[in-house]
Every structure is written in C-alpha cells, then in structure tokens.
Amino acid sequence: MFKSLIEQLAESTPLSNDQVATAVILLVDEREDAEAKADFLAALARKGETTEEITAFARELRARSIPPPLDAETRSHEILDVCGTGGDRLNTFNISTTVAIIAAAAGVAVAKHGNRAITSQAGSADVLEALGIPIDLTPEQAARSLREHHFAFFFAPKYHPAFKHIGPARKLCAERGQRTIFNFLGPLLNPARPTAQLVGVPRPELCEPIAKVLQTLGTRRGMVVCGQIESISVPREVRINTAIRDKEVRVIGLDDRQLGILPVNEAITLAQSHGVDLVEIAPHAKPPICRLVDFGKFRDAIAKRKQSSNSLPTDGGEVQAYLDELSTLGDNTVAEFYQDCGFNASTMSPNDFALQPATLADLRGSDRFGNAETVKRLLRGEERGPKRDAILLNCAAALFVADQCKSLSDGWELAMELIETGRANAKLKELVRS
C-alpha cells in the first residue's frame, strides 16, 4: 500500500483524508517494514505537507492517544500549552518550560506536553526531572495535578503508545538527514486537548500553516511564532587552526553531545566519515573546542543568496537562523487567532520592550542540570540578564493567549510581577512537593 502512496506523492498529488487514515494505520502497524515507512515519510516531506494533510495526520494520531480524565470544572477554563516543535538546533535554555511554570503561577491551567531531548541537550522532560517535578504521571495523576496545582506534564511516550512502532522509521529518516511530518506534529498532539496554545516553529513559513491546523482542530486561542536571530556565517571548508593540527581537541557532535577529546586528525576523519564538516568554535579553550556541522541544509539558502547553482561559495556565506520561540534578538513572525477574531499574520519587533543588548550566546543552554539551575535562578529573580528578557517576552505572549491580560505589554508586567513577588518560585516549590 505504501508503494501506491509514494508514487502519488512523487507526482506532487496531495493525500486525501482517507489516504492519510490508511497511512497512519500502516505507520503504527508493527508488522510493516520500517524501511517502507521511512520511504513514505520521506516522499511526503519531499512533496511538502499541505495544511490539510497535517490536520488529517494530527486528527488520526490524536484519536490514538490516551486522554486524561479531566473534570468539567477544569474543562470550563482555558487550558494552556506552551511548547516549540524543536528543530532550530540552537541549543537555547528551556524557555517554554520556564514560561509554563510562570503561567501556572498566574493561575492558568498549564498542560505541558513534551519529551526528552532530541535536537538539544535538555528537553522539557529532562529539565523538569532535574528540577524534581514529576514527569511520569498516570493520566489520573496528571488530571489531578492540573486541577489542584494548575500544572501537569504529559510525557509524550506515555500518552502515544502508537509512536513506538513509528520510532524506527523516524530514526532511519534522521540517519538519512531527512526531516518528516513528525518534526512539527508534537505540539498538535497534546492529549489534554488544550484550548489555548503558544507554539514555536523553527521556520517562519510554518507559522501560518500550523496556526491554521490548530484552528481547524478546535483550539480556541492560538499563537504560532518564529523568532529571528542574527545571521550565521557558514564557511565552505573545514577551518582548523594549523597550529593545533597535531594537538587534541574536544569534539561536539551533531546532536550537541560531547564526543570526547580526540587528536585533530582523528576528529577530521570522524567528520568526514559522517559526511559533515569539523569547525573550530573555541580556539582559546583548553583543549580547543570543535564541533561537527552539517552545512548541507544551508546550501539552498546560500546558493539563492549568492546566485550559485550547486554548492556553497568558496568565500562562505550567511544564512538567517531562527528560534522556535519569540526572539529578543530580531523580528518575530506571528500567526494568531482568538475566539472573536478570525486569523491574523504579522511581524512583531521586540523593540517595543525594554530589552538589554544580547546575542544568541546569551541564550545558550547546557545539559539538564545546568538548565535546571538557570530555571531556578530565573524564577527566584536572581537572573536579570538577557535570559530574563526572553522569558518575559514569551511569558507575555503565553499569558495573552491564555486570556490573562489584554496586551503583550500587560503580559510582560504580569510576568515580571509573578517573579518579583516570589509567586513563580513558590509555584516551582509547590510542584516539586506534589
């Protein structure tokens, strides 16, 4: 059956709702070959998923999730989720997780849907676990926590058993460097069915389609955002200081994990075996730090900018990078809808807020324990630098989407008040004790 669907996708013909239903049945069937599943997902990605296809996939997969038994009183209020799709690969600290805790301190019921790290060092589950907040709740426990503490974490693997049989195909696609529809389905599959969502995506052109999917799925209030940051320079070839070629370097892998300390020549060989580049990023560290970088995904952007047909220019180039959050470092693409408003797409500048000068490096995260400490410092009001600005901006949007304030400016002030009065830190302590 996959064969006929792949042939149709190769002709750029979209799938019907019935065909998506059939595809999902095949994808979750453990008897189906993982290679065939991967080929189908790759064909769908190459064609480009339509809004209708994403909606159909989300509906089919949501129907297979395990719903928590939320009571009528909880359902009568807005239920908020704040999350990003991931995939920006910029390794910022856990912004949406911090925002979720602050929103809960404001009295908003926050149903946080998430997983462990995939494209970063610490996913929402990792950092919440490091903070001491329970992540492995049963549906009944999660429902009670949402009712009593205004916060519950819905650990994706626990609520989506069907994904177990899709995992091998997704892994194959990842090994091939092929993204799939699952790269941005996560925020659409929250088993608690939130009524209000702030969703971050890694590319601005995804904002409108994902917002329209949310609206079609019945979300009452939604905002989908993508934040611009400074351009990233991309060299054409490996740039390694010749003075360190006979020395050792610390190597960071494609998934941001430490690969250990290796002789430079071995590190270069390792990069070549993966078909990627080795780039020196901290020449003055002891030992110097290098990382594996796949510049393949930048080829089209740079080629278009440099009017080159098939390769990166030898003099390098620049590509625009984006956060799957609201950015304090550049303009933000926003697509939003509310109960009494149809649909609006716009660009929002962060310059309307009192921001401190910052770069992407100021928002960098680390492992789960380092990020957990950052979250604690932010909630205690001890961290007052650019990370705090990023939290206040995103929290302003979350509180606005949850209908707790009338504007982003009001949301910024409310978020600041929740931190300064100790309510945000008190909520963290409450969740740790629960």
C-alpha positions, 0 to 999 in steps of 0.5 A: 500500500505504501508503494501506491502512496509514494508514487502519488506523492512523487507526482506532487498529488496531495493525500486525501483524508482517507489516504492519510487514515490508511497511512497512519494505520500502516505507520503504527502497524508493527508488522510493516517494514520500517524501511517502507515507512521511512520511504513514505515519510520521506516522499511526503516531506519531499512533496511538502505537507499541505495544511490539510494533510497535517490536520488529517495526520494530527486528527488520526494520531490524536484519536490514538492517544490516551486522554486524561480524565479531566473534570468539567470544572477544569474543562470550563477554563482555558487550558494552556500549552506552551511548547516549540516543535524543536528543530532550530538546533540552537541549543537555547535554555528551556524557555517554554518550560520556564514560561509554563511554570510562570503561567501556572503561577498566574493561575492558568491551567498549564498542560505541558506536553513534551519529551526528552531531548532530541535536537538539544541537550535538555528537553522539557522532560529532562529539565523538569526531572532535574528540577524534581517535578514529576514527569511520569504521571498516570493520566489520573495523576496528571488530571489531578495535578492540573486541577489542584496545582494548575500544572501537569506534564504529559510525557509524550511516550506515555500518552502515544503508545502508537509512536513506538512502532513509528520510532524506527522509521523516524530514526532511519529518516534522521540517519538519512538527514531527512526531516518528516511530518513528525518534526512539527506534529508534537505540539498538535498532539497534546492529549489534554486537548488544550484550548489555548496554545503558544507554539514555536516553529523553527521556520517562519513559513510554518507559522501560518500553516500550523496556526491554521491546523490548530484552528481547524482542530478546535483550539480556541486561542492560538499563537504560532511564532518564529523568532529571528536571530542574527545571521550565521556565517557558514564557511565552505571548508573545514577551518582548523587552526594549523597550529593545533593540527597535531594537538587534541581537541574536544569534539561536539557532535551533531546532536550537541553531545560531547564526543570526547577529546580526540587528536585533530586528525582523528576528529577530521576523519570522524567528520568526514566519515559522517559526511559533515564538516569539523569547525573550530568554535573555541580556539582559546579553550583548553583543549580547543573546542570543535564541533561537527556541522552539517552545512548541507541544509544551508546550501539552498539558502546560500546558493539563492543568496549568492546566485550559485547553482550547486554548492556553497561559495568558496568565500562562505556565506550567511544564512538567517537562523531562527528560534522556535520561540519569540526572539529578543534578538530580531523580528518575530513572525506571528500567526494568531487567532482568538475566539472573536477574531478570525486569523491574523499574520504579522511581524512583531519587533521586540523593540517595543520592550525594554530589552538589554543588548544580547546575542544568541550566546546569551541564550545558550543552554547546557545539559539538564542540570545546568538548565535546571539551575538557570530555571531556578535562578530565573524564577527566584529573580536572581537572573536579570540578564538577557535570559530574563528578557526572553522569558518575559517576552514569551511569558507575555505572549503565553499569558495573552493567549491564555486570556490573562491580560489584554496586551503583550505589554500587560503580559510582560508586567504580569510576568515580571510581577509573578517573579518579583513577588516570589509567586513563580518560585513558590509555584516551582516549590509547590510542584516539586512537593506534589 
